[in-house]
Amino acid sequence: MSLRLRWTLLSALGLALGLVAALFLGAPVDAVVGMVLVTPVLTGIVGAVLGTSQWVLLRRRLANARWWIPASAAGLGIGLTAGIVLVEQVGRLLTGGQLHVAALDSGTRAGSLLVVGLVSGLFLGASQWFVLRSRPGIARTWLWVSTFGLGLALLAGSLAADFVFGGFAAPAGLVGFVLVAGLIAGGATSTQAARLADRAVVV
C-alpha cells in the first residue's frame, strides 16, 4: 500500500475517531471546565487524535515529529473554535438568533461548514508548518493544501450527508459526513506527506 493511501486512510480514521471522542466527552468535559472552555478542549481533542494518526507515518520521516501531535491539537483546536464562533456570530447577525447546524437547509449548512473548514484548515496548516519548516519546499505548499483541503472536505462531507446518507439527523448521515470529510482532508495533504519519504529521517 502506498504512503499516500496510508496517509489518507489514517487521516480519515483519525478525524473520525477524534470527532466521535469529542461527541462522547462533551458532557464530562463541560462538567469539568465549564461552557466557555468546552469547545476549545473538544476541538483540541479532535486535533490530537488526528495528529496522532498522522504521526504514525511521520515519526521516522521527520526529525522533529514529536511536535506533530501538539501542533495538530493546538492548530485544529484553535481553528475549529474560531471557525465555529465566526459562523455563529454571522448567523446571529443575519437571523437574530442562535444558529443550529442541524436545522439549516442543506445549502446554508454546506456553506457554513465550508467556512469552518477553511478557517480550521488555515490554523491547522499553519501550526503543522512550524514542524515542517525544515523542509521548506513541502512546508510552503502544506499551508494551502491544508486550508483548501479541509474547506472542501467539510463542504463535500456536508453535501454527502444530506444527499447520499439521509441527512445529519440520521446516524448514517453523521458517519457519511465524517468518512467523506476525512478522506478528502487526508487526500489533500497526501502528496506532500509522501514527499517526506524522499529523505527519511530515522529518529
Protein Blocks (a to p, Z undefined) as FASTA:
>chain_A
ZZklmmmmmmmmmmmmmmmmmmmmmmmmmmmnommlmmmmmmmmmmmmmmmmmmmmmmmm
cfklmmmmmmmmmmmmmmmmmmmmmmmmmmmmmnopacdfklpcfklmmmmmmmmmmmmm
mmmmmmmmmmmmmmmmlmmmmmmmmmmmmmmmmmmmmmmmmmmnopjkbmklmmmmmmmm
mmmmmmmmmmmmmmmmmmccdZZ
